Amino acid sequence: MSEAPVLAVRGLERTYVTGDRSLTVLRGVDLDVSPGEIVGLIGPSGSGKSSLLHAAGLLERPNAGQIFIEGRDCSTLNERARTRVRLGSIGFVYQFHHLLAEFSALDNVALPMMIAGQDHEAARERAAMLLGQLGLAERVDHQPAQMSGGEQQRVALARALANAPRLLLADEPTGNLDPTTSGEVFDSLYRLARETGVAAVIATHNLELARHMDRVLALKDGHLEPQSLF
């Protein structure tokens, strides 16, 4: 018997209203992502990739539909409960790293663990381990401004994995990097996702990177469609 999906999306709808105009980007989207599965999400700008990830990550509430995280229906949870689920079960990587400028790499990664209630020293030890796995052992005391774009994004990846989430959502995680650095960061993301067994959904415009994923889905006219890139 196959394992239950870490993420299950059912009938997701998202419409944005501005004045007397409305734009529907998601029209009854269904999606299952299994433990250890890496799913690529492609589509043109404005197609709804970010909207889908933000809804799946409990960052936004859709107009309709349900979001199940590890079998739990999160659709009707209050904001405090949604925050607890995000903190304990979901990691998010954005196109821009959003690191805290005044903190070192180590403290940026340790902070989510301390917010979750982990002991200060244990959090720093795990942060150092994650940064070391990403080739940043010599950069743990550096602030973001002292690091390259690729290094900063790897710190953001370590931060996303700090609380050992079951689900990793990445929104154009290499979109702000040059091709060489983009490949390096994606390789790090892919390797750590495989090693940790996290379920991952990665939105990207880079079809070459998407080819490495277990399956690829395209958002077209508000619907998800399987996509073959081979």
Order of alpha helices (4+ residues) and beta strands (2+ residues): beta-beta-beta-alpha-beta-beta-alpha-beta-alpha-alpha-alpha-beta-alpha-beta-alpha-beta-beta
